[in-house]
Structure formats: structure tokens, C-alpha cells
Amino acid sequence: MDFLNRFFRGDRVVWIIFMVLVLISIIEVFSAASTLTYSAGRSYLWAIRGHSTNLLLGFVVLYVAHLIPYRFYENIPLILLPVSIGMLVWLMFKGDAVDVNQAARWIPLGPISIQPSELAKVGVVMGTALILSRTQTEEGASREAFWWL
């Protein structure tokens, strides 16, 4: 038990919710992919293995991000928001976006493509968290925070 307390530092409720959502996602993938795997002549475990591999990779990334001090994350929205807004404006006027899987507005950057709207979503969520944390008082969020938001 002492090992688990050292390994999963932080809020236990958040870790439990994360694990429950992982288990639910495995059940959902099994339910949704069972017909597809049967019609393709594959094993039922084929979809679950692929999904579990993605979940394991996601867990490793989550755990590494969990180990990084939270002060590092304060600067990310200050960089991410202007960059994503600039990319969105460039896309609007330049217009040389590519379509990836029938989704438009991807910016090709060599071997990878980036969709600036996804960067903007992450930046807005992190920016909101930054504003709320900086304007927090003993009574809760101040009215100034809502003005900034």
C-alpha cells in the first residue's frame, strides 16, 4: 500500500475516476467493435488489444505529466494561445490547408499535420485554469476572474 501511495501521489479521487473511465472505455470498445471484428474474421480481442495499447501509452504520458511540477504548466497557455490564434488567422487568409480524413483546416508541417483549432481548445482550457488560479481568494473565485474570462 505504501508503494501505491508513493506511485499515485495527488488526489486519489481523480486517479480512481481515471481508472473507472479506462475500464468503461475498454468495455465500450469491446461492445462497439465486436460486430466489426466478427465481420472481418478477426478475434474479439483484436480491438481490445489495440485500444489497451493506446491506453497504456496514454497512461505513461499522463504519469510523466503528473511528475512535472505544476509551475511548468503556468507558462503553456501564455505561449499556446497566441501561437494557435496566429495559426488560425494564417489559415483563414492563406487558405492552403489540407484535408485529413475528410476534416479540413490542417496545416502540413513536413511528415505531420496540425489542426490549430485543437491547440486553441487546449490553450483556452489551460488559460481559464490559469486565470481562475491567479484570482482565487479565500471565499472562492473573485468577480475579477469572471471579467477576465
N, CA and C atoms as a LAMMPS dump frame, in Angstrom:
ITEM: TIMESTEP
0
ITEM: NUMBER OF ATOMS
447
ITEM: BOX BOUNDS ff ff ff
-5.0000000000000000e+02 5.0000000000000000e+02
-5.0000000000000000e+02 5.0000000000000000e+02
-5.0000000000000000e+02 5.0000000000000000e+02
ITEM: ATOMS id mol type element x y z
1 1 1 N 0.818 -1.19 0
2 1 2 C 0 0 0
3 1 3 C 0.859 1.251 0
4 2 1 N 2.008 1.179 0.693
5 2 2 C 2.906 2.319 0.731
6 2 3 C 3.445 2.624 -0.665
7 3 1 N 3.694 1.581 -1.455
8 3 2 C 4.163 1.762 -2.833
9 3 3 C 3.118 2.5 -3.667
10 4 1 N 1.849 2.116 -3.524
11 4 2 C 0.786 2.777 -4.278
12 4 3 C 0.64 4.235 -3.881
13 5 1 N 0.804 4.551 -2.606
14 5 2 C 0.73 5.945 -2.165
15 5 3 C 1.86 6.777 -2.744
16 6 1 N 3.054 6.198 -2.85
17 6 2 C 4.176 6.929 -3.449
18 6 3 C 4.012 7.044 -4.953
19 7 1 N 3.493 6.006 -5.595
20 7 2 C 3.361 5.989 -7.05
21 7 3 C 2.244 6.906 -7.527
22 8 1 N 1.101 6.862 -6.869
23 8 2 C -0.061 7.677 -7.253
24 8 3 C -0.219 8.842 -6.289
25 9 1 N 0.739 9.755 -6.324
26 9 2 C 0.634 10.944 -5.489
27 9 3 C -0.502 11.818 -6.012
28 10 1 N -1.004 12.682 -5.173
29 10 2 C -2.064 13.582 -5.598
30 10 3 C -3.422 13.121 -5.109
31 11 1 N -4.433 13.573 -5.784
32 11 2 C -5.804 13.316 -5.38
33 11 3 C -6.22 11.903 -5.781
34 12 1 N -6.554 11.091 -4.793
35 12 2 C -6.942 9.698 -5.067
36 12 3 C -8.248 9.616 -5.852
37 13 1 N -9.143 10.553 -5.608
38 13 2 C -10.427 10.534 -6.301
39 13 3 C -10.21 10.712 -7.807
40 14 1 N -9.304 11.582 -8.181
41 14 2 C -9.019 11.792 -9.604
42 14 3 C -8.438 10.52 -10.221
43 15 1 N -7.525 9.874 -9.517
44 15 2 C -6.957 8.624 -10.028
45 15 3 C -8.018 7.534 -10.155
46 16 1 N -8.931 7.444 -9.182
47 16 2 C -9.995 6.431 -9.24
48 16 3 C -10.928 6.713 -10.41
49 17 1 N -11.298 7.978 -10.601
50 17 2 C -12.153 8.331 -11.738
51 17 3 C -11.456 7.998 -13.047
52 18 1 N -10.159 8.267 -13.128
53 18 2 C -9.404 7.94 -14.336
54 18 3 C -9.446 6.435 -14.609
55 19 1 N -9.206 5.628 -13.589
56 19 2 C -9.218 4.173 -13.777
57 19 3 C -10.6 3.659 -14.166
58 20 1 N -11.646 4.218 -13.575
59 20 2 C -13.009 3.8 -13.926
60 20 3 C -13.304 4.152 -15.387
61 21 1 N -12.9 5.342 -15.814
62 21 2 C -13.113 5.727 -17.211
63 21 3 C -12.325 4.841 -18.171
64 22 1 N -11.135 4.419 -17.78
65 22 2 C -10.353 3.489 -18.605
66 22 3 C -11.094 2.163 -18.752
67 23 1 N -11.607 1.645 -17.643
68 23 2 C -12.346 0.375 -17.702
69 23 3 C -13.616 0.504 -18.541
70 24 1 N -14.318 1.603 -18.395
71 24 2 C -15.523 1.824 -19.201
72 24 3 C -15.169 1.903 -20.678
73 25 1 N -14.053 2.546 -21.004
74 25 2 C -13.675 2.662 -22.416
75 25 3 C -13.344 1.295 -23.015
76 26 1 N -12.738 0.421 -22.233
77 26 2 C -12.446 -0.929 -22.741
78 26 3 C -13.748 -1.682 -23.017
79 27 1 N -14.703 -1.546 -22.121
80 27 2 C -16 -2.205 -22.323
81 27 3 C -16.699 -1.635 -23.556
82 28 1 N -16.653 -0.332 -23.726
83 28 2 C -17.301 0.309 -24.873
84 28 3 C -16.648 -0.101 -26.184
85 29 1 N -15.329 -0.175 -26.202
86 29 2 C -14.642 -0.603 -27.427
87 29 3 C -14.994 -2.046 -27.745
88 30 1 N -15.05 -2.887 -26.736
89 30 2 C -15.428 -4.283 -26.975
90 30 3 C -16.841 -4.372 -27.54
91 31 1 N -17.742 -3.572 -26.989
92 31 2 C -19.126 -3.6 -27.441
93 31 3 C -19.259 -3.066 -28.865
94 32 1 N -18.578 -1.976 -29.166
95 32 2 C -18.712 -1.353 -30.48
96 32 3 C -17.976 -2.128 -31.565
97 33 1 N -16.87 -2.755 -31.22
98 33 2 C -16.035 -3.399 -32.231
99 33 3 C -16.37 -4.874 -32.429
100 34 1 N -17.243 -5.422 -31.623
101 34 2 C -17.498 -6.86 -31.741
102 34 3 C -18.087 -7.22 -33.094
103 35 1 N -18.989 -6.431 -33.61
104 35 2 C -19.583 -6.707 -34.919
105 35 3 C -18.553 -6.539 -36.024
106 36 1 N -17.732 -5.494 -35.917
107 36 2 C -16.72 -5.252 -36.949
108 36 3 C -15.667 -6.344 -36.981
109 37 1 N -15.243 -6.791 -35.813
110 37 2 C -14.223 -7.841 -35.781
111 37 3 C -14.79 -9.161 -36.272
112 38 1 N -16.047 -9.421 -35.97
113 38 2 C -16.67 -10.661 -36.424
114 38 3 C -16.805 -10.669 -37.948
115 39 1 N -17.231 -9.535 -38.526
116 39 2 C -17.402 -9.487 -39.976
117 39 3 C -16.065 -9.505 -40.703
118 40 1 N -15.009 -9.028 -40.068
119 40 2 C -13.683 -9.034 -40.687
120 40 3 C -12.958 -10.358 -40.458
121 41 1 N -13.53 -11.248 -39.678
122 41 2 C -12.914 -12.54 -39.422
123 41 3 C -11.784 -12.486 -38.416
124 42 1 N -11.75 -11.468 -37.584
125 42 2 C -10.698 -11.334 -36.574
126 42 3 C -11.211 -11.803 -35.217
127 43 1 N -10.283 -11.922 -34.289
128 43 2 C -10.625 -12.296 -32.926
129 43 3 C -11.282 -11.102 -32.22
130 44 1 N -12.118 -11.394 -31.245
131 44 2 C -12.743 -10.329 -30.47
132 44 3 C -11.713 -9.502 -29.711
133 45 1 N -10.603 -10.122 -29.382
134 45 2 C -9.582 -9.411 -28.604
135 45 3 C -8.733 -8.482 -29.451
136 46 1 N -8.877 -8.514 -30.775
137 46 2 C -8.061 -7.679 -31.652
138 46 3 C -8.263 -6.198 -31.35
139 47 1 N -9.498 -5.744 -31.243
140 47 2 C -9.784 -4.331 -30.972
141 47 3 C -9.389 -3.955 -29.552
142 48 1 N -9.585 -4.864 -28.632
143 48 2 C -9.249 -4.561 -27.241
144 48 3 C -7.737 -4.444 -27.066
145 49 1 N -6.973 -5.289 -27.766
146 49 2 C -5.509 -5.186 -27.684
147 49 3 C -5.021 -3.84 -28.198
148 50 1 N -5.55 -3.408 -29.33
149 50 2 C -5.146 -2.117 -29.876
150 50 3 C -5.527 -0.968 -28.962
151 51 1 N -6.734 -1.012 -28.433
152 51 2 C -7.192 0.037 -27.524
153 51 3 C -6.389 0.023 -26.227
154 52 1 N -6.095 -1.161 -25.712
155 52 2 C -5.315 -1.26 -24.479
156 52 3 C -3.898 -0.74 -24.676
157 53 1 N -3.335 -0.962 -25.847
158 53 2 C -2.012 -0.408 -26.15
159 53 3 C -2.056 1.119 -26.129
160 54 1 N -3.09 1.687 -26.74
161 54 2 C -3.238 3.146 -26.713
162 54 3 C -3.451 3.659 -25.291
163 55 1 N -4.231 2.947 -24.496
164 55 2 C -4.446 3.349 -23.112
165 55 3 C -3.162 3.285 -22.303
166 56 1 N -2.362 2.253 -22.529
167 56 2 C -1.093 2.13 -21.809
168 56 3 C -0.155 3.275 -22.167
169 57 1 N -0.08 3.589 -23.45
170 57 2 C 0.747 4.719 -23.885
171 57 3 C 0.23 6.02 -23.275
172 58 1 N -1.09 6.19 -23.263
173 58 2 C -1.685 7.379 -22.651
174 58 3 C -1.412 7.457 -21.167
175 59 1 N -1.433 6.314 -20.483
176 59 2 C -1.141 6.299 -19.053
177 59 3 C 0.299 6.711 -18.779
178 60 1 N 1.229 6.248 -19.609
179 60 2 C 2.635 6.631 -19.433
180 60 3 C 2.796 8.132 -19.611
181 61 1 N 2.161 8.692 -20.639
182 61 2 C 2.239 10.139 -20.866
183 61 3 C 1.605 10.886 -19.689
184 62 1 N 0.456 10.405 -19.216
185 62 2 C -0.218 11.03 -18.077
186 62 3 C 0.654 10.981 -16.827
187 63 1 N 1.298 9.852 -16.58
188 63 2 C 2.116 9.722 -15.378
189 63 3 C 3.345 10.628 -15.444
190 64 1 N 3.968 10.714 -16.624
191 64 2 C 5.119 11.615 -16.773
192 64 3 C 4.67 13.059 -16.577
193 65 1 N 3.512 13.428 -17.139
194 65 2 C 2.99 14.78 -16.952
195 65 3 C 2.656 15.034 -15.483
196 66 1 N 2.252 13.987 -14.766
197 66 2 C 1.935 14.085 -13.348
198 66 3 C 3.186 14.386 -12.515
199 67 1 N 4.339 13.92 -12.974
200 67 2 C 5.584 14.125 -12.231
201 67 3 C 6.175 15.522 -12.433
202 68 1 N 5.799 16.203 -13.495
203 68 2 C 6.323 17.542 -13.773
204 68 3 C 5.682 18.53 -12.804
205 69 1 N 6.48 19.418 -12.197
206 69 2 C 5.909 20.39 -11.259
207 69 3 C 4.853 21.275 -11.94
208 70 1 N 3.798 21.595 -11.195
209 70 2 C 2.671 22.316 -11.774
210 70 3 C 3.047 23.72 -12.227
211 71 1 N 4.088 24.31 -11.692
212 71 2 C 4.509 25.661 -12.1
213 71 3 C 4.922 25.696 -13.571
214 72 1 N 5.376 24.564 -14.094
215 72 2 C 5.761 24.495 -15.508
216 72 3 C 4.556 24.743 -16.416
217 73 1 N 3.397 24.274 -15.994
218 73 2 C 2.204 24.366 -16.821
219 73 3 C 1.613 25.775 -16.874
220 74 1 N 2.048 26.668 -15.978
221 74 2 C 1.533 28.034 -15.981
222 74 3 C 1.899 28.789 -17.246
223 75 1 N 3.045 28.497 -17.825
224 75 2 C 3.514 29.248 -18.983
225 75 3 C 2.973 28.726 -20.311
226 76 1 N 2.433 27.53 -20.319
227 76 2 C 1.981 26.929 -21.571
228 76 3 C 0.864 27.739 -22.238
229 77 1 N -0.205 28.162 -21.509
230 77 2 C -1.249 28.923 -22.211
231 77 3 C -0.769 30.278 -22.711
232 78 1 N 0.228 30.86 -22.052
233 78 2 C 0.754 32.148 -22.498
234 78 3 C 1.453 32.031 -23.848
235 79 1 N 1.937 30.852 -24.165
236 79 2 C 2.579 30.601 -25.456
237 79 3 C 1.583 29.989 -26.436
238 80 1 N 0.78 29.056 -25.953
239 80 2 C -0.106 28.283 -26.817
240 80 3 C -1.234 29.121 -27.423
241 81 1 N -1.827 30.007 -26.652
242 81 2 C -2.932 30.804 -27.174
243 81 3 C -2.516 31.73 -28.317
244 82 1 N -1.46 32.54 -28.164
245 82 2 C -1.074 33.39 -29.302
246 82 3 C -0.627 32.593 -30.523
247 83 1 N 0.059 31.483 -30.301
248 83 2 C 0.505 30.661 -31.432
249 83 3 C -0.692 30.074 -32.174
250 84 1 N -1.657 29.54 -31.432
251 84 2 C -2.821 28.939 -32.094
252 84 3 C -3.684 29.994 -32.774
253 85 1 N -3.836 31.162 -32.17
254 85 2 C -4.594 32.24 -32.815
255 85 3 C -3.89 32.68 -34.086
256 86 1 N -2.571 32.796 -34.031
257 86 2 C -1.818 33.15 -35.237
258 86 3 C -1.975 32.112 -36.339
259 87 1 N -1.948 30.841 -35.956
260 87 2 C -2.125 29.782 -36.957
261 87 3 C -3.534 29.806 -37.546
262 88 1 N -4.54 30.087 -36.727
263 88 2 C -5.913 30.158 -37.219
264 88 3 C -6.1 31.335 -38.175
265 89 1 N -5.513 32.476 -37.831
266 89 2 C -5.606 33.644 -38.719
267 89 3 C -4.865 33.367 -40.016
268 90 1 N -3.706 32.746 -39.93
269 90 2 C -2.941 32.4 -41.139
270 90 3 C -3.742 31.453 -42.028
271 91 1 N -4.394 30.486 -41.421
272 91 2 C -5.221 29.545 -42.184
273 91 3 C -6.393 30.248 -42.853
274 92 1 N -6.967 31.229 -42.156
275 92 2 C -8.129 31.916 -42.693
276 92 3 C -7.774 32.712 -43.947
277 93 1 N -6.611 33.363 -43.945
278 93 2 C -6.238 34.2 -45.074
279 93 3 C -5.415 33.472 -46.126
280 94 1 N -4.555 32.567 -45.697
281 94 2 C -3.698 31.849 -46.638
282 94 3 C -4.486 30.778 -47.38
283 95 1 N -5.207 29.959 -46.642
284 95 2 C -6.12 29.007 -47.237
285 95 3 C -5.495 27.804 -47.91
286 96 1 N -4.26 27.456 -47.611
287 96 2 C -3.654 26.273 -48.237
288 96 3 C -3.659 25.072 -47.285
289 97 1 N -4.773 24.901 -46.581
290 97 2 C -4.906 23.783 -45.651
291 97 3 C -5.142 22.496 -46.421
292 98 1 N -4.828 21.406 -45.773
293 98 2 C -5.055 20.09 -46.369
294 98 3 C -6.214 19.418 -45.645
295 99 1 N -6.824 18.452 -46.31
296 99 2 C -7.881 17.645 -45.707
297 99 3 C -7.274 16.333 -45.221
298 100 1 N -7.525 16.014 -43.961
299 100 2 C -7.065 14.758 -43.381
300 100 3 C -8.298 14.03 -42.87
301 101 1 N -8.562 12.85 -43.407
302 101 2 C -9.736 12.059 -43.031
303 101 3 C -11.025 12.871 -43.135
304 102 1 N -11.165 13.585 -44.2
305 102 2 C -12.324 14.419 -44.507
306 102 3 C -12.528 15.551 -43.511
307 103 1 N -11.481 15.947 -42.791
308 103 2 C -11.53 17.094 -41.898
309 103 3 C -10.6 18.161 -42.464
310 104 1 N -11.153 19.335 -42.711
311 104 2 C -10.383 20.402 -43.339
312 104 3 C -9.615 21.207 -42.296
313 105 1 N -8.811 22.103 -42.779
314 105 2 C -8.065 23.071 -41.967
315 105 3 C -6.926 22.467 -41.176
316 106 1 N -6.195 21.582 -41.777
317 106 2 C -4.97 21.057 -41.194
318 106 3 C -3.799 21.777 -41.833
319 107 1 N -2.798 22.102 -41.044
320 107 2 C -1.588 22.738 -41.557
321 107 3 C -0.517 21.668 -41.703
322 108 1 N -0.026 21.449 -42.93
323 108 2 C 1.021 20.44 -43.103
324 108 3 C 2.377 20.974 -42.629
325 109 1 N 3.034 20.207 -41.78
326 109 2 C 4.373 20.549 -41.29
327 109 3 C 5.292 19.352 -41.525
328 110 1 N 5.669 19.152 -42.75
329 110 2 C 6.525 18.022 -43.089
330 110 3 C 5.769 16.719 -42.961
331 111 1 N 6.284 15.788 -42.143
332 111 2 C 5.629 14.476 -42.037
333 111 3 C 4.366 14.482 -41.182
334 112 1 N 4.119 15.561 -40.454
335 112 2 C 2.922 15.626 -39.618
336 112 3 C 2.047 16.796 -40.05
337 113 1 N 0.802 16.768 -39.628
338 113 2 C -0.125 17.87 -39.859
339 113 3 C -0.727 18.284 -38.529
340 114 1 N -0.991 19.584 -38.378
341 114 2 C -1.522 20.118 -37.122
342 114 3 C -2.844 20.807 -37.407
343 115 1 N -3.823 20.595 -36.554
344 115 2 C -5.094 21.29 -36.645
345 115 3 C -5.097 22.362 -35.55
346 116 1 N -4.961 23.635 -35.934
347 116 2 C -4.82 24.704 -34.936
348 116 3 C -6.002 24.832 -33.983
349 117 1 N -7.186 24.442 -34.412
350 117 2 C -8.341 24.56 -33.517
351 117 3 C -8.175 23.661 -32.293
352 118 1 N -7.522 22.519 -32.447
353 118 2 C -7.291 21.639 -31.294
354 118 3 C -6.293 22.267 -30.327
355 119 1 N -5.276 22.937 -30.854
356 119 2 C -4.336 23.646 -29.982
357 119 3 C -5.051 24.773 -29.248
358 120 1 N -5.961 25.456 -29.948
359 120 2 C -6.707 26.549 -29.326
360 120 3 C -7.593 26.032 -28.199
361 121 1 N -8.214 24.865 -28.369
362 121 2 C -9.06 24.295 -27.314
363 121 3 C -8.246 24.041 -26.05
364 122 1 N -7.084 23.439 -26.21
365 122 2 C -6.221 23.165 -25.054
366 122 3 C -5.765 24.477 -24.422
367 123 1 N -5.423 25.452 -25.246
368 123 2 C -4.986 26.748 -24.734
369 123 3 C -6.076 27.472 -23.964
370 124 1 N -7.324 27.396 -24.432
371 124 2 C -8.429 28.055 -23.741
372 124 3 C -8.685 27.395 -22.389
373 125 1 N -8.665 26.08 -22.33
374 125 2 C -8.887 25.388 -21.059
375 125 3 C -7.764 25.717 -20.081
376 126 1 N -6.52 25.681 -20.553
377 126 2 C -5.394 25.975 -19.658
378 126 3 C -5.379 27.455 -19.267
379 127 1 N -5.759 28.33 -20.184
380 127 2 C -5.835 29.76 -19.867
381 127 3 C -6.909 30.042 -18.837
382 128 1 N -8.055 29.379 -18.956
383 128 2 C -9.122 29.535 -17.967
384 128 3 C -8.656 29.067 -16.592
385 129 1 N -7.976 27.946 -16.549
386 129 2 C -7.455 27.442 -15.273
387 129 3 C -6.428 28.408 -14.689
388 130 1 N -5.595 29.001 -15.542
389 130 2 C -4.592 29.96 -15.069
390 130 3 C -5.255 31.203 -14.478
391 131 1 N -6.262 31.735 -15.171
392 131 2 C -6.952 32.93 -14.671
393 131 3 C -7.654 32.63 -13.351
394 132 1 N -8.338 31.492 -13.273
395 132 2 C -9.031 31.149 -12.034
396 132 3 C -8.07 30.923 -10.877
397 133 1 N -6.916 30.331 -11.152
398 133 2 C -5.962 30.088 -10.068
399 133 3 C -5.302 31.374 -9.592
400 134 1 N -5.052 32.307 -10.495
401 134 2 C -4.399 33.561 -10.095
402 134 3 C -5.348 34.512 -9.389
403 135 1 N -6.638 34.412 -9.628
404 135 2 C -7.587 35.322 -8.995
405 135 3 C -8.348 34.663 -7.854
406 136 1 N -7.921 33.508 -7.418
407 136 2 C -8.574 32.771 -6.332
408 136 3 C -8.396 33.513 -5.013
409 137 1 N -9.469 33.595 -4.237
410 137 2 C -9.42 34.177 -2.905
411 137 3 C -9.859 33.118 -1.898
412 138 1 N -9.887 33.496 -0.62
413 138 2 C -10.319 32.564 0.421
414 138 3 C -11.789 32.171 0.244
415 139 1 N -12.581 33.087 -0.293
416 139 2 C -14.01 32.823 -0.476
417 139 3 C -14.313 32.092 -1.772
418 140 1 N -13.337 31.914 -2.636
419 140 2 C -13.542 31.269 -3.933
420 140 3 C -13.053 32.161 -5.056
421 141 1 N -13.597 31.962 -6.241
422 141 2 C -13.189 32.758 -7.396
423 141 3 C -13.734 34.176 -7.243
424 142 1 N -12.895 35.155 -7.542
425 142 2 C -13.323 36.54 -7.407
426 142 3 C -14.103 36.977 -8.65
427 143 1 N -14.782 38.097 -8.538
428 143 2 C -15.534 38.637 -9.674
429 143 3 C -14.592 39.091 -10.776
430 144 1 N -13.38 39.453 -10.412
431 144 2 C -12.383 39.868 -11.403
432 144 3 C -12.068 38.727 -12.38
433 145 1 N -12.088 37.512 -11.871
434 145 2 C -11.8 36.354 -12.736
435 145 3 C -12.845 36.238 -13.83
436 146 1 N -14.096 36.441 -13.499
437 146 2 C -15.155 36.326 -14.494
438 146 3 C -15.087 37.447 -15.517
439 147 1 N -14.601 38.621 -15.106
440 147 2 C -14.402 39.699 -16.073
441 147 3 C -13.33 39.33 -17.079
442 148 1 N -12.229 38.749 -16.59
443 148 2 C -11.141 38.338 -17.496
444 148 3 C -11.59 37.215 -18.416
445 149 1 N -12.392 36.314 -17.878
446 149 2 C -12.857 35.196 -18.707
447 149 3 C -13.837 35.672 -19.753
